Amino acid sequence: MPFNVVEDASTGSDSDYSSTWISWFLSSKGNEYFCEVDEDFILDRFNLTGLNNEVANYSQALDLITDSLDEDIQDELRGSLDVQARLLYGLIHARWIVTARGLQKMLEKYKRADFGRCPRVLCASQPLLPVGLTDIPYEKSVKLYCGRCEDLYSPKSSRHGSIDGAYFGTTFPHLLFLVYPTLLPSKDPETSMHVTGKETNTLGDSRNRRRLREEPEAVTEGGGEGISTASVAMKAERYRPRIYGFQINEIAKLQRWQEAVRDRQIARLEALEEKNP
Ligand SMILES: [Zn+2]
């Protein structure tokens, strides 16, 4: 059928918007947080390592999301397969959005504020980013992270509120800001109130960031003066951003340590070379 060939060859035009399982999934109401995972990524089995243990009827679910499911099976299993296919797509999605291409796709959605905006007045409508509190499915629903106040919010709509957080994972928003540091909003409420654009000077910005990153440490160490119930409660609630399970502070510490080791190594080599030219 030449018609099919034309359809397969087209790239995301309106006419084929519901011709594939993925485009149907993305256009379904409530799935607005998800981005399109490149087919190449799904077809590379290396990227899916281990997911066969997480999803029942794995190979059929995979066939369904890649539109290669056998027509005969389709009717019998369709109902339960659909649930498995959504789970599989979600878990693939979590892996995809921390790749360079996936980060880019989510960046476009972030710029359009597809995930909503921070409700805090001082955050000046800062766009939010989805995040999981765990990478294990069926545990916690998705939350929204504000890069400005570093707090978490629940999605406004119940459709979004019931999405599994594992489909976005614990690393994604923090990796996005690490890869695109210029996107990191200014933490100074005064700047955020007076400056509407993102053109704050970068030097002041990074100085600011450093100060804010060090704040939590100062709080835990200097607990001497008047511990109020409120501050204890705030400590308990405080969200700790993580990248692949490492707290961002720890990553910074680890990097400083690695650099110190490297510098010492270089100094030692230079000393050796001086001795034996
Ligand atoms: Zn905020």
Residues whose N, C-alpha, C, O or C-beta is under 5 A from the ligand:
A	BS01	ZN	C118 R120 C123 C146 R148 C149
